[in-house]
Amino acid sequence: MDTDNLSDIPKELADSIRLVFSYMEELAQLPSDSYFQSRLMPKKGSPKKRLQIFTQRGMYLRTKSDIIPSCLDTLRKIDTSTQPNLYQYMVDLYLDVIKYNIRNAAKKTGIRRMIERHIHKLTGNYLK
């Protein structure tokens, strides 16, 4: 995917999308014996637990990279002059899914997602 053409997307979302594809590119070029040096590998914990988290993060990235093109298409189809609230709602929803990894974000209210987003920021549990 071409991540250079994101000028029409809000900066935080565009940066998150670029970061997802940066991680995916790193994983694609990573030799099998050097995954412990990956940015996705946790720094602490037992080797087994670290590998489990690494695998889980890799699966999340794969899922996110698969949904990003449809997210961008949806955002670009929204007419911001007539529906600015819908556009901002969708941007926040995609940020919650892509950057903050909030499970079932579409089923939660805006205030609930805002609280979970704040918790993720405090704990550092989000895509950096």
Kinemage of the C-alpha trace (Angstrom):
@kinemage 1
@onewidth
@group {chain A} dominant
@subgroup {mainchain}
@vectorlist {calphas} color= white
{ca met a 1} P 0.000 0.000 0.000
{ca asp a 2} L 1.183 3.508 -0.799
{ca thr a 3} L 1.486 5.309 2.530
{ca asp a 4} L 2.782 8.510 0.927
{ca asn a 5} L -0.681 9.577 -0.250
{ca leu a 6} L -2.285 10.182 3.153
{ca ser a 7} L -2.384 13.973 3.073
{ca asp a 8} L -6.205 14.004 3.194
{ca ile a 9} L -6.293 11.894 6.387
{ca pro a 10} L -5.855 13.426 9.882
{ca lys a 11} L -2.226 13.377 11.023
{ca glu a 12} L -2.574 11.000 14.002
{ca leu a 13} L -4.401 8.420 11.910
{ca ala a 14} L -1.991 8.788 8.996
{ca asp a 15} L 0.985 8.353 11.338
{ca ser a 16} L -0.591 5.236 12.839
{ca ile a 17} L -1.165 3.779 9.375
{ca arg a 18} L 2.422 4.494 8.367
{ca leu a 19} L 3.632 2.858 11.576
{ca val a 20} L 1.598 -0.303 10.943
{ca phe a 21} L 3.127 -0.684 7.499
{ca ser a 22} L 6.574 0.137 8.870
{ca tyr a 23} L 6.231 -2.707 11.360
{ca met a 24} L 4.916 -5.024 8.630
{ca glu a 25} L 7.890 -4.173 6.422
{ca glu a 26} L 10.252 -4.872 9.310
{ca leu a 27} L 8.608 -8.244 9.940
{ca ala a 28} L 8.837 -9.171 6.266
{ca gln a 29} L 12.584 -8.481 6.219
{ca leu a 30} L 13.324 -9.992 9.611
{ca pro a 31} L 15.551 -13.091 9.507
{ca ser a 32} L 14.132 -15.909 11.594
{ca asp a 33} L 17.062 -15.882 14.021
{ca ser a 34} L 16.834 -12.160 14.880
{ca tyr a 35} L 13.215 -11.724 15.983
{ca phe a 36} L 14.405 -10.963 19.536
{ca gln a 37} L 15.802 -7.666 18.167
{ca ser a 38} L 12.449 -6.666 16.665
{ca arg a 39} L 10.586 -3.566 17.882
{ca leu a 40} L 7.579 -5.838 18.427
{ca met a 41} L 9.373 -8.080 20.912
{ca pro a 42} L 8.739 -7.240 24.566
{ca lys a 43} L 11.865 -6.353 26.518
{ca lys a 44} L 11.019 -8.303 29.678
{ca gly a 45} L 9.623 -11.704 30.560
{ca ser a 46} L 10.381 -15.330 29.898
{ca pro a 47} L 11.351 -16.270 26.335
{ca lys a 48} L 8.129 -18.275 25.910
{ca lys a 49} L 5.920 -15.390 27.031
{ca arg a 50} L 7.880 -12.902 24.924
{ca leu a 51} L 7.397 -15.089 21.829
{ca gln a 52} L 3.672 -15.414 22.552
{ca ile a 53} L 3.307 -11.633 22.762
{ca phe a 54} L 5.445 -11.188 19.638
{ca thr a 55} L 3.195 -13.597 17.722
{ca gln a 56} L 0.059 -11.915 19.003
{ca arg a 57} L 1.358 -8.488 17.966
{ca gly a 58} L 2.230 -9.859 14.539
{ca met a 59} L -1.308 -11.194 14.109
{ca tyr a 60} L -2.768 -7.833 15.169
{ca leu a 61} L -0.566 -6.052 12.639
{ca arg a 62} L -1.638 -8.422 9.882
{ca thr a 63} L -5.301 -7.838 10.676
{ca lys a 64} L -4.799 -4.075 10.825
{ca ser a 65} L -2.917 -3.990 7.526
{ca asp a 66} L -5.793 -5.905 5.920
{ca ile a 67} L -8.504 -3.487 7.112
{ca ile a 68} L -6.669 -0.202 6.510
{ca pro a 69} L -7.462 0.084 2.757
{ca ser a 70} L -11.200 -0.280 3.393
{ca cys a 71} L -10.978 2.237 6.267
{ca leu a 72} L -9.314 4.769 3.988
{ca asp a 73} L -11.911 4.217 1.258
{ca thr a 74} L -14.718 4.748 3.765
{ca leu a 75} L -13.166 7.951 5.110
{ca arg a 76} L -12.621 9.348 1.646
{ca lys a 77} L -16.259 8.716 0.690
{ca ile a 78} L -17.619 10.793 3.585
{ca asp a 79} L -18.490 14.349 2.589
{ca thr a 80} L -16.905 16.413 5.346
{ca ser a 81} L -18.826 19.557 4.437
{ca thr a 82} L -22.216 17.938 5.048
{ca gln a 83} L -21.268 15.328 7.671
{ca pro a 84} L -18.295 16.565 9.735
{ca asn a 85} L -19.474 14.729 12.868
{ca leu a 86} L -19.651 11.405 11.037
{ca tyr a 87} L -16.172 11.946 9.632
{ca gln a 88} L -14.702 12.681 13.079
{ca tyr a 89} L -16.554 9.703 14.578
{ca met a 90} L -15.066 7.393 11.938
{ca val a 91} L -11.565 8.831 12.432
{ca asp a 92} L -11.846 8.224 16.194
{ca leu a 93} L -13.178 4.707 15.621
{ca tyr a 94} L -10.334 3.814 13.247
{ca leu a 95} L -7.788 5.250 15.687
{ca asp a 96} L -9.266 3.102 18.439
{ca val a 97} L -8.977 0.020 16.250
{ca ile a 98} L -5.627 0.697 14.583
{ca lys a 99} L -3.623 2.579 17.197
{ca tyr a 100} L -5.168 1.752 20.565
{ca asn a 101} L -6.298 -1.810 19.770
{ca ile a 102} L -9.631 -1.477 21.585
{ca arg a 103} L -11.524 -4.717 21.168
{ca asn a 104} L -15.051 -4.463 19.749
{ca ala a 105} L -14.661 -0.703 19.417
{ca ala a 106} L -17.583 -0.433 16.997
{ca lys a 107} L -19.948 -1.900 19.595
{ca lys a 108} L -18.911 0.519 22.354
{ca thr a 109} L -20.149 4.018 23.003
{ca gly a 110} L -17.922 6.985 22.320
{ca ile a 111} L -17.442 7.744 26.012
{ca arg a 112} L -16.477 4.133 26.747
{ca arg a 113} L -13.897 4.162 23.942
{ca met a 114} L -12.589 7.515 25.168
{ca ile a 115} L -12.045 6.059 28.664
{ca glu a 116} L -10.339 2.955 27.282
{ca arg a 117} L -8.179 5.127 25.010
{ca his a 118} L -7.102 7.168 28.030
{ca ile a 119} L -6.248 3.977 29.946
{ca his a 120} L -4.198 2.698 26.998
{ca lys a 121} L -2.304 6.015 26.917
{ca leu a 122} L -1.575 5.846 30.652
{ca thr a 123} L -0.388 2.234 30.552
{ca gly a 124} L 1.556 2.678 27.322
{ca asn a 125} L -0.398 -0.167 25.751
{ca tyr a 126} L -0.831 1.188 22.246
{ca leu a 127} L 0.959 1.302 18.897
{ca lys a 128} L 3.947 3.621 19.348
